[in-house]
């Protein structure tokens, strides 16, 4: 897998699984199938892991990723919600939940979850991506004040050194906020 030889990885995982249905091998197989865009097989494989080994928490993350690849955002959100209850301090998983909720159109959940991450993730504190996610969710709910507050939390180091894609997201969010604001010109000073 690391050398991007997915076909060989699939053969190896199949040979391991012929000996014994190790959950880790099924997860590896599902990952390899996903890289080959064999999403239905990948999803069936990972769902089997979840059924037979419900405490293999990484399987839920992979299932959510596969569901998103398939456009099944509701199932991705439901999967991440279920596992987030069991792992309440896994903030990376909650970030993924917020993203899945956004893709599913559940902006209230997306906003509540990312607010929880920002308030409680003391190891990573509020990252710039978290602030952008919160701003997007707030805009989607029509709460431009909260979106503006989230944008104001972006660290200057991020604003000055961000990659092109993140800068585009930031610029788009600021443009939406400027359009909604009576102080439009003031908003653009942060771009």
C-alpha positions, 0 to 999 in steps of 0.5 A, a space after each residue: 500500500 505504501 508503495 502504491 501497489 494496490 493490486 498486489 496489496 489486495 492479493 496479499 490481503 486476500 491470501 491472509 484472509 484465506 488463512 484467517 479473517 483477521 480484522 486488520 487484514 480486512 481493514 487493509 483490504 478495504 483500504 486497498 479496494 478504496 484506492 482502486 475505486 471499488 467502493 461497494 466491495 470496500 464498504 461491504 468489507 469494512 461493514 463486516 469488520 464493524 459487525 464482527 469487531 465493534 471496538 475496532 474504532 478505525 474501521 468506523 473512520 474508514 467506513 465514513 470515508 468510503 461513504 463520503 466517496 460514494 456520496 452517502 453523507 447521511 451514513 457517513 455522519 451517522 457512522 461518525 456520530 455513533 463512534 464519536 459517542 464511544 470516543 468523545 475526546 477523539 477530536 480528529 474524528 469529531 472534525 471528520 463528523 463536522 465535515 460529514 454533517 456539512 456535506 449532509 446539509 446538517 449545518 447545526 450539527 456541523 457547527 455544534 461539533 466544531 465548536 466543541 472541538 475548538 473549546 476542548 481540543 487542548 492538544 491542538 487548540 483551535 486550528 485555522 482549519 477549525 476556524 474556517 469550518 466553523 465560519 462555513 457552518 455559521 454562514 450556512 446557518 445564516 449566522 454571519 456574526 458567528 462566522 465573522 467571529 470565527 474568521 477573526 480567530 484565524 492566526 496571522 501566521 496562518 493568514 500570511 503563510 497559507 497554501 493556495 487552496 486554503 487562501 481561496 477558502 478564506 477569501 471566499 468566506 470573507 467575500 460572503 461576509 463582506 457581501 452580507 455586512 454593512 461594513 463590507 470594505 472593513 471585512 476585506 482588510 483581512 483577505 
